[in-house]
Amino acid sequence: MATRKQTQAAKRNVKKAQKAAADHKTIAHLPADTKSALGKQGASVAQRKRTGGASPRTRAELYEIARKRDLPGRSKMSRDELARKLGEN
């Protein structure tokens, strides 16, 4: 038979595991319109990659250009801010 201390530890572990599972964020847990927006964004990025289109770029692509140009504050900028500073938009 488990001691009181062991039972408490087991309950703590179960609660911790349940909280971690609930906090685990995946695309499956997002609202439908968010999922479809992400899907459209991903499809447009893939299309640009296939066709070699230059604009609009992803944040990662804009960040690389900003890094090469040594743009100050680039790590804290959003995609739109990077595009504005680089003159892409």
Secondary structure as UniProt FT lines:
FT   HELIX           4..23
FT   HELIX           27..29
FT   HELIX           32..51
FT   HELIX           59..68
FT   TURN            69..70
FT   TURN            72..73
FT   HELIX           74..76
FT   HELIX           79..86
//
